[in-house]
Amino acid sequence: MTNVSLPRALGRTTVAAGAAALLALGLAAPAAADNAVRAQYTGPAQSGARVQVDGSLQNTTLFTLKLEDGGTFSTYCIDLKTGIRGSAWYVEDAWANYPGQGAFAAPGKVHWILQNSYPTISAAQLAEAAGLDARTTQRFKEEQAIAATQAAIWHFTNGAKVTARDTNGVELVYKYLIENAVDLPQEPGPSLSITPGTAEGEAGSKVGEFTIETNAASVPVVVDAPEGVELVDLATGEPVSTVENGDKVAFDVPADAAAGEASFSLETGAEVSAGRLFKGEDPSKPTQTLITAKTEKVTVSASASATWTEKTGGEEPTPSPSPSDEPTESPEPTPGPTPTPEPTPSETPSTPASPKPSSPADDRPSLPVTGGALAGLVAAGIAALGAGGGAIYLSRKRKAASGQE
């Protein structure tokens, strides 16, 4: 399949119409949280022979999963202890998310079995690889190949063992598979997924960090977004019209954009590899966990969306000094030359203050005594003597007068 990039010249109307067409065809139906491939169990693809495992007979079957676009592929069971639920929906997932009752302790060996048994190779090729003799090889058909392969898978997922001999080569091929299986450390890559499925952010930023995983060479992108909003590659900042495995993309939302949402979808022809795990979509309704029996080319799709709010507070102004920006404690003025202090007018009300007590004589500075000052002191002394003498004379005169009376 040749992938053709969507030219940027396409208008938003064409892009939106493309997304609507995908929805109309059911290619963008509700998907799992991780946007993995989604498929529905529709019944057996091919029945195998019955095999005795841990003392009881078990039916073996290749199951059919039908993709949303109508494609189908075959799967084996990897959970012997859980039954399969009719019409159950499944999603492609990683081995680490195995939800079954078995241990799935050696997924790498299960992967090896799928690559070296039926239906990846024919029943005749499997019989030859296992070293069956000519007579047994004639009896080893597709039903026996399914039974031997399924029993070997259960050995590594549920610890099961084949407990009965048969003449059709099932036990011999089962032993060949479990004894020769090696742990393949590399899990098959997903056919197509976008992680996460949703993102939130604010205008003026790149919203989301969507990681693309696919085994397709290149996948065209259909974007449904408001004018001015673009899906860009996070590494380069450039708008994208196609994506590849490992790409990380986001919606570049202008700062003046109103609150809104955008989405993008992917659809391509890809391979669902042998060894990809499919688990029940609804955890509340347990169903048998399945694993793809061989690599098949199918049409797969995935989508993701983002929402954003308006930018809060508008453009941030360049900070400048202002009273509101200053610290709570006002800084002291820049020190300059200290002026000679001048008397500060009293802030006391108009009532005069009491005179300050005179300092002791010893504390007062001595003053020079001039001639004018000395003459004044002598005159003051003479006046004081005269006043004293007059007072004594008057006192005696009053006493003499009193005696005569």
ZAMARGU-4260 file (C-alpha; in steps of 0.2 Angstrom, whole numbers, plus 5000, padded with zeros to 4 digits):
<rodrens>
0) 5000/5000/5000 | 5007/5017/4995 | 5004/5031/5008 | 5000/5048/5001 | 5003/5063/5012
5) 4988/5075/5014 | 4994/5091/5005 | 4993/5106/5017 | 4984/5115/5003 | 4968/5106/5008
10) 4956/5118/5016 | 4949/5114/5033 | 4932/5110/5026 | 4940/5096/5016 | 4949/5090/5032
15) 4933/5090/5042 | 4924/5081/5028 | 4937/5067/5028 | 4935/5065/5047 | 4917/5064/5045
20) 4919/5051/5031 | 4929/5040/5043 | 4916/5041/5056 | 4902/5037/5043 | 4912/5021/5038
25) 4914/5016/5056 | 4933/5017/5056 | 4933/5029/5070 | 4921/5020/5082 | 4924/5021/5100
30) 4941/5015/5104 | 4951/5009/5119 | 4958/5022/5131 | 4975/5019/5122 | 4968/5020/5105
35) 4974/5002/5100 | 4966/4992/5087 | 4949/4986/5091 | 4940/4970/5085 | 4926/4959/5089
40) 4925/4940/5092 | 4913/4932/5079 | 4916/4914/5081 | 4928/4900/5077 | 4940/4902/5062
45) 4945/4884/5061 | 4942/4869/5073 | 4956/4858/5079 | 4957/4841/5086 | 4953/4837/5104
50) 4968/4835/5115 | 4970/4828/5133 | 4978/4841/5144 | 4981/4839/5163 | 4970/4823/5162
55) 4955/4831/5153 | 4950/4833/5135 | 4950/4850/5128 | 4943/4857/5112 | 4956/4867/5102
60) 4951/4881/5090 | 4958/4896/5080 | 4946/4910/5084 | 4941/4924/5072 | 4943/4943/5077
65) 4934/4955/5065 | 4941/4972/5064 | 4930/4987/5063 | 4933/4990/5045 | 4928/4972/5041
70) 4945/4964/5040 | 4948/4948/5050 | 4962/4938/5057 | 4965/4922/5067 | 4970/4920/5085
75) 4974/4907/5098 | 4969/4906/5116 | 4982/4910/5130 | 4970/4908/5145 | 4964/4890/5147
80) 4955/4894/5163 | 4944/4908/5156 | 4930/4904/5143 | 4927/4915/5128 | 4912/4927/5128
85) 4901/4928/5113 | 4903/4944/5102 | 4915/4951/5115 | 4925/4966/5110 | 4944/4966/5111
90) 4958/4978/5110 | 4976/4976/5105 | 4988/4978/5120 | 5005/4975/5127 | 5010/4958/5135
95) 5013/4967/5151 | 4995/4970/5152 | 4990/4952/5151 | 4974/4951/5161 | 4971/4932/5161
100) 4971/4919/5175 | 4987/4911/5168 | 5004/4916/5172 | 5010/4920/5154 | 5027/4918/5161
105) 5036/4915/5145 | 5028/4926/5132 | 5044/4926/5121 | 5043/4907/5119 | 5024/4909/5114
110) 5030/4921/5101 | 5043/4909/5095 | 5029/4895/5094 | 5018/4906/5084 | 5032/4910/5071
115) 5036/4891/5069 | 5020/4882/5069 | 5003/4882/5061 | 4996/4893/5052 | 5012/4903/5050
120) 5019/4887/5042 | 5009/4873/5034 | 5004/4857/5044 | 5016/4847/5032 | 5030/4859/5036
125) 5027/4858/5054 | 5027/4838/5054 | 5043/4839/5044 | 5051/4851/5057 | 5046/4840/5071
130) 5053/4824/5063 | 5037/4814/5061 | 5039/4798/5051 | 5030/4796/5034 | 5015/4786/5041
135) 5012/4799/5055 | 5015/4814/5044 | 5000/4807/5033 | 4989/4808/5048 | 4995/4825/5054
140) 4983/4837/5046 | 4978/4855/5050 | 4967/4849/5064 | 4981/4841/5073 | 4993/4855/5069
145) 4980/4867/5078 | 4979/4855/5093 | 4998/4853/5095 | 5001/4872/5093 | 4987/4877/5106
150) 4993/4864/5118 | 5011/4871/5117 | 5005/4888/5120 | 4995/4883/5136 | 5011/4875/5142
155) 5019/4892/5143 | 5003/4902/5148 | 4995/4890/5161 | 5008/4877/5164 | 4997/4864/5156
160) 5004/4847/5150 | 4998/4834/5137 | 4994/4818/5146 | 4989/4806/5133 | 4998/4798/5118
165) 4990/4798/5101 | 4994/4791/5084 | 4991/4807/5074 | 5007/4816/5080 | 4999/4829/5091
170) 5010/4824/5106 | 5026/4822/5096 | 5024/4840/5088 | 5019/4847/5105 | 5035/4841/5113
175) 5045/4847/5098 | 5038/4865/5101 | 5040/4866/5120 | 5058/4859/5119 | 5064/4870/5105
180) 5055/4886/5109 | 5067/4900/5113 | 5063/4916/5122 | 5061/4930/5109 | 5064/4946/5119
185) 5057/4958/5106 | 5038/4960/5107 | 5030/4963/5090 | 5026/4981/5088 | 5008/4988/5088
190) 5000/4990/5071 | 4994/5007/5075 | 4991/5017/5092 | 4991/5035/5098 | 4996/5038/5117
195) 4987/5046/5126 | 4970/5047/5118 | 4966/5064/5125 | 4975/5080/5132 | 4971/5096/5140
200) 4980/5113/5140 | 4979/5132/5138 | 4980/5143/5123 | 4997/5150/5120 | 5006/5133/5122
205) 5008/5116/5113 | 4994/5105/5120 | 4997/5086/5122 | 5012/5075/5118 | 5005/5061/5107
210) 5016/5047/5104 | 5013/5037/5088 | 5017/5018/5087 | 5015/5009/5071 | 5023/4996/5060
215) 5018/5005/5044 | 5031/5015/5035 | 5021/5031/5036 | 5004/5036/5040 | 4994/5051/5033
220) 4986/5062/5046 | 4968/5070/5045 | 4966/5085/5057 | 4950/5093/5063 | 4955/5110/5071
225) 4949/5128/5072 | 4958/5141/5061 | 4975/5144/5067 | 4978/5128/5077 | 4990/5116/5069
230) 4996/5099/5073 | 5015/5100/5074 | 5030/5089/5077 | 5037/5092/5094 | 5055/5089/5089
235) 5054/5102/5074 | 5039/5113/5078 | 5034/5110/5060 | 5016/5106/5055 | 5014/5087/5050
240) 5004/5079/5037 | 5011/5061/5039 | 5018/5053/5055 | 5030/5038/5057 | 5033/5026/5072
245) 5040/5035/5087 | 5034/5053/5082 | 5028/5064/5095 | 5015/5077/5090 | 5005/5091/5098
250) 4992/5105/5094 | 5000/5122/5093 | 4987/5134/5100 | 4989/5153/5097 | 4989/5164/5113
255) 4973/5173/5107 | 4963/5157/5103 | 4947/5155/5112 | 4943/5140/5122 | 4941/5125/5110
260) 4945/5107/5105 | 4954/5098/5090 | 4957/5081/5085 | 4967/5070/5073 | 4965/5053/5065
265) 4976/5040/5057 | 4971/5026/5045 | 4983/5015/5036 | 4986/4998/5029 | 4997/4989/5042
270) 5002/4972/5049 | 4995/4965/5064 | 5010/4954/5068 | 5009/4936/5075 | 5011/4937/5094
275) 5000/4953/5097 | 4989/4951/5112 | 4971/4955/5112 | 4962/4957/5128 | 4943/4960/5132
280) 4938/4978/5131 | 4926/4977/5146 | 4935/4972/5162 | 4918/4969/5170 | 4914/4955/5158
285) 4929/4943/5158 | 4933/4934/5142 | 4947/4923/5136 | 4963/4932/5131 | 4969/4929/5113
290) 4985/4931/5103 | 4987/4933/5085 | 4991/4917/5076 | 5000/4924/5061 | 5005/4941/5053
295) 4991/4948/5043 | 4989/4964/5033 | 4974/4974/5039 | 4967/4992/5038 | 4969/5000/5055
300) 4964/5017/5062 | 4967/5027/5078 | 4962/5045/5084 | 4966/5057/5098 | 4959/5074/5104
305) 4964/5089/5114 | 4955/5103/5123 | 4961/5120/5129 | 4956/5135/5139 | 4958/5153/5135
310) 4975/5160/5141 | 4973/5168/5158 | 4979/5186/5162 | 4983/5190/5144 | 5001/5195/5139
315) 5012/5196/5154 | 5019/5214/5155 | 5038/5217/5157 | 5040/5219/5176 | 5045/5237/5181
320) 5048/5245/5198 | 5032/5251/5206 | 5025/5253/5223 | 5016/5237/5222 | 5031/5228/5216
325) 5042/5234/5231 | 5046/5224/5246 | 5035/5226/5261 | 5049/5235/5271 | 5053/5251/5261
330) 5072/5252/5258 | 5081/5266/5267 | 5086/5281/5255 | 5103/5280/5248 | 5115/5287/5261
335) 5123/5304/5256 | 5134/5316/5265 | 5128/5319/5283 | 5122/5337/5285 | 5125/5347/5301
340) 5110/5345/5311 | 5099/5360/5314 | 5088/5364/5328 | 5071/5355/5325 | 5056/5366/5330
345) 5047/5359/5345 | 5032/5349/5341 | 5025/5352/5358 | 5009/5362/5359 | 5010/5381/5362
350) 5011/5380/5381 | 5029/5385/5385 | 5039/5371/5392 | 5046/5373/5410 | 5063/5380/5410
355) 5077/5368/5411 | 5085/5367/5429 | 5101/5376/5429 | 5116/5366/5429 | 5127/5366/5445
360) 5139/5380/5446 | 5153/5368/5444 | 5146/5362/5428 | 5143/5380/5420 | 5157/5386/5410
365) 5167/5401/5418 | 5165/5418/5410 | 5178/5432/5411 | 5174/5446/5423 | 5176/5463/5415
370) 5178/5481/5424 | 5160/5486/5420 | 5153/5470/5428 | 5163/5473/5444 | 5157/5490/5447
375) 5139/5485/5445 | 5142/5471/5458 | 5150/5484/5471 | 5135/5496/5468 | 5123/5482/5471
380) 5132/5478/5487 | 5131/5496/5494 | 5113/5497/5490 | 5110/5481/5499 | 5119/5487/5515
385) 5110/5503/5515 | 5093/5494/5514 | 5098/5483/5528 | 5104/5497/5539 | 5088/5507/5536
390) 5078/5492/5541 | 5087/5490/5558 | 5085/5508/5562 | 5066/5508/5559 | 5065/5492/5570
395) 5074/5500/5584 | 5064/5516/5583 | 5047/5507/5584 | 5053/5497/5600 | 5058/5514/5608
400) 5041/5522/5605 | 5032/5507/5612 | 5042/5508/5628 | 5037/5526/5631 | 5019/5522/5630
</rodrens>
